[in-house]
Amino acid sequence: MSLIEVIGFVPAIVFPVATIIQLVHLLKSKSAGGVSAGAWGSFAIGNVCLFTYTEKYDELQSIIGLLFTSVMQVYIVYLILKYRKQETLATA
């Protein structure tokens, strides 16, 4: 494995782990307070665009670091909107 391939695993680990940290926090707290749907949605779009731009469709680093992460980020946006709706209904 070349140095470039090893370096490719850094974002393939860091991006999903950072996303999982936010996802776990949301699922535990059941609150979207302080979490930006716009930022996480932008990350998801950016990851899909970067995956397309790099044209590394069959490389594990790219699939995990970009596509898998973007799916989790879309789920984060869903949870944010769901929890905000619940919080709005609870205060109404």
C-alpha positions, 0 to 999 in steps of 0.5 A: 500500500502506497503512502497516498493510499494510507493518507486516503484512509485518514479522512475515511476514518475522521469524517465518519467518526466525527459524523457518528459523534454528532449522530450519537449526541443527537440520538442520546439528547433527543434535542437539536439545540445548537445543531445546524441542519444547514451545516450538516446538509451542506457537508452531505452535499459537499461529500457527494460532490467531492466523491463525484469530482474525484472519480474514485468510485471503486475505492474504499476510502472514497466510498466510506469517507464521502458516500457513507458519511453523506448518508449519515449526515442526511440522517442527522439533518432528518433528526434535527428537523424531527427534534425541532418539530417535536420541540415546537409541538411541545411548546405550543 
